[in-house]
Amino acid sequence: MRTDVYRHELPWWLRMFGLWGIQDKGRSWRFSWGEISLRWGFALGYSVYHDEAHWRIHLLWPAFYIKAPMLIRQRADTEDWNASYGFSFFERGIHLNWRTACKIVHLPWDWQHVRHEVFLPGGERVKPAKDEYRPPFTDGRAVERHPYTYTLRSGEVQHRTATIYGEEREWRWLWFTWLPWPRRISRSISIDFDGEVGERTGSWKGGALGTGHEWRKGETMLDALRRFERDVKL
């Protein structure tokens, strides 16, 4: 469904203010002098991108992007064609920008990863070794293997074996990791195929060889795999 609106569809009194388009489901109002973005946030800054520059003024709601003169230029023998000065509040941190450098100041309530566990078939949980990037372990004790089929648009059916294991991760607030709450927990299955899967199979981009999927409460790992097999197009 089309949601963007352009100059010839706009009322004359809005065009008088330089408005030429409304995009992104009504959240971005684009003018000859800049843009108004109907989003929450907090930021002040000056940025250049190739041969354009703008001031960003974002005091909670909305954000104004106002075209400005080019006060800085790309330095010789560099690729700093995208430079900015100022600060912004993004998610749970403050971003401080100075030309192409950025320092992130994490706030006390930023999420800190505190736990990663892999499930064994009997329900036991074990922690992967720090240097073990891809559990499960070399003896394969945490994995299950199941047949997996994928039907291409052409009607061809791909038959694969999916190797899966379950894992759980937990995050707590950066300065309060010793508290049991607030916390965020994610459970998922990791899926590895024994051959390429999906429409890109055999192309230069290649099909999928591995992915992950949400593992819901009350499901077995096989249930989560079958839901992925049924609902996800690759």
C-alpha positions in Angstrom: 0.0 0.0 0.0 1.4 3.4 -1.1 1.9 5.9 1.8 4.2 8.5 0.4 2.8 11.9 -0.8 4.6 14.3 -3.2 4.3 17.9 -4.4 1.4 17.6 -6.8 -0.7 15.9 -4.2 0.0 18.4 -1.4 -2.3 21.4 -0.5 -1.0 24.7 -1.9 -0.5 26.3 1.5 1.9 23.5 2.5 3.8 23.9 -0.7 4.2 27.6 0.2 6.4 26.5 3.1 8.7 24.5 0.7 7.2 21.1 1.5 7.7 18.7 -1.4 7.1 15.3 0.1 5.8 13.3 3.1 7.5 9.9 3.4 8.1 7.1 5.8 4.4 6.6 6.7 4.0 10.3 7.5 7.1 10.5 9.8 9.4 12.4 7.5 8.3 15.8 6.1 10.8 17.0 3.4 11.2 20.7 2.6 13.3 22.7 0.2 15.2 23.9 3.3 15.6 20.6 5.1 13.4 18.0 6.9 11.2 17.6 9.9 11.2 14.1 11.4 8.4 13.2 13.7 10.4 11.1 16.1 11.4 11.3 19.7 15.1 11.9 20.7 17.6 14.4 21.9 20.5 15.7 19.8 22.4 18.7 18.7 25.0 18.8 15.9 26.4 19.7 12.6 27.0 17.2 9.8 28.3 17.0 6.3 27.6 14.2 3.8 29.5 14.5 0.5 28.6 18.0 -0.7 25.7 18.7 1.6 25.6 19.9 5.2 22.9 20.4 7.8 22.2 21.4 11.4 20.4 18.8 13.5 18.2 20.2 16.3 16.3 17.5 18.1 14.9 18.5 21.5 12.7 15.6 22.3 10.1 16.0 19.5 10.3 16.5 16.5 13.7 16.6 14.9 14.7 19.4 12.6 17.4 18.9 9.9 18.2 22.4 8.4 20.4 22.8 5.4 23.6 24.7 6.2 26.7 26.0 4.4 29.7 23.6 4.0 31.9 24.7 6.9 34.3 21.8 6.6 35.6 19.9 3.6 37.0 16.5 3.1 40.6 16.4 4.1 43.1 15.5 1.4 44.0 11.8 1.0 41.2 10.8 3.4 37.7 9.3 3.0 36.0 11.4 5.7 33.2 12.4 3.4 30.8 11.8 6.3 31.7 14.0 9.2 29.7 15.3 12.2 30.2 17.4 15.3 27.8 17.3 18.3 26.1 14.8 20.5 23.0 12.6 20.4 21.2 10.4 22.8 20.6 7.0 21.1 18.8 4.1 22.9 20.8 3.8 26.1 23.9 5.8 25.4 25.2 9.3 24.6 27.2 9.5 21.3 29.8 12.3 21.2 30.9 13.0 17.6 34.0 14.9 16.5 34.5 14.8 12.7 34.8 11.0 12.0 35.5 10.0 15.7 32.7 8.8 18.0 32.8 8.1 21.7 29.9 6.3 23.3 29.1 7.0 26.9 27.0 4.1 28.2 24.4 5.1 30.8 23.8 3.2 34.0 20.7 1.5 32.6 22.4 0.3 29.4 22.1 -3.5 29.0 25.2 -5.5 30.0 25.5 -9.1 28.9 26.0 -11.3 32.0 25.1 -14.9 31.0 25.3 -17.3 28.1 24.3 -20.9 28.5 23.8 -23.9 26.1 21.2 -26.5 26.8 22.1 -30.2 26.8 19.4 -32.7 25.6 18.5 -33.7 29.2 17.8 -30.1 30.2 21.2 -29.4 31.9 22.7 -26.0 31.2 26.4 -25.5 30.5 28.5 -22.5 29.9 30.6 -22.4 26.7 34.3 -21.8 27.1 35.2 -18.2 26.5 37.3 -19.0 23.4 34.6 -21.3 21.9 32.9 -19.0 19.4 30.5 -21.6 18.0 29.1 -24.0 20.6 28.1 -26.8 20.9 31.2 -28.5 22.0 33.5 -30.6 19.9 32.0 -33.8 21.2 28.6 -32.8 19.9 26.8 -33.4 23.2 24.5 -30.4 22.9 23.2 -30.9 19.4 20.2 -32.4 17.8 20.0 -33.3 14.1 16.7 -33.3 12.1 15.6 -33.5 8.5 14.7 -30.2 7.0 12.9 -29.4 3.7 12.5 -26.1 1.9 10.4 -25.6 -1.2 11.7 -23.1 -3.8 9.4 -20.9 -5.8 10.0 -23.2 -8.8 8.5 -26.1 -6.8 11.8 -27.8 -6.3 12.2 -29.3 -2.8 15.5 -29.0 -1.0 16.3 -31.8 1.5 18.8 -30.9 4.2 19.9 -32.0 7.6 19.6 -29.2 10.3 22.0 -29.4 13.3 20.5 -27.4 16.1 21.2 -26.5 19.7 19.5 -24.2 22.2 21.0 -21.3 24.1 19.9 -18.7 26.6 21.4 -15.2 27.1 20.7 -12.7 29.8 21.3 -8.9 30.1 21.1 -6.7 33.2 21.5 -3.0 33.8 25.2 -1.9 33.4 25.6 -0.5 37.0 23.3 -3.0 38.6 24.3 -6.4 37.3 24.2 -7.7 40.9 20.4 -7.1 41.0 18.1 -9.9 39.8 15.8 -7.3 38.2 15.5 -5.6 35.7 16.8 -8.2 33.3 16.2 -9.3 29.7 16.4 -12.9 28.7 16.6 -14.3 25.2 16.2 -18.0 24.2 17.0 -19.2 20.7 18.0 -22.1 18.7 21.1 -22.0 16.4 20.6 -23.8 13.1 23.3 -25.1 10.8 22.5 -26.8 7.5 24.6 -29.4 5.7 24.1 -27.6 2.4 22.9 -24.3 1.0 19.2 -23.5 1.5 16.9 -20.9 -0.2 16.4 -19.1 -3.5 20.0 -18.0 -3.7 21.4 -21.6 -3.6 24.1 -22.0 -6.3 24.3 -18.2 -7.0 27.3 -16.0 -6.3 25.5 -14.8 -3.1 24.9 -18.3 -2.0 22.1 -19.8 0.0 21.8 -19.9 3.8 24.1 -22.2 5.7 23.2 -21.2 9.2 20.9 -19.0 11.1 19.1 -18.6 14.4 15.5 -18.5 15.5 13.4 -17.6 18.6 12.7 -20.5 20.9 9.5 -19.9 22.7 8.4 -21.0 26.1 6.8 -24.4 26.1 8.4 -25.5 22.9 11.0 -28.1 22.3 14.0 -27.3 20.1 12.3 -29.4 17.4 9.1 -27.4 17.7 11.1 -24.2 17.2 12.8 -25.7 14.1 9.5 -26.8 12.6 8.0 -23.3 13.1 11.0 -21.8 11.4 10.7 -24.4 8.6 7.0 -23.5 8.1 7.1 -19.7 8.5 10.5 -18.3 7.3 11.5 -17.8 3.7 15.2 -17.9 2.8 
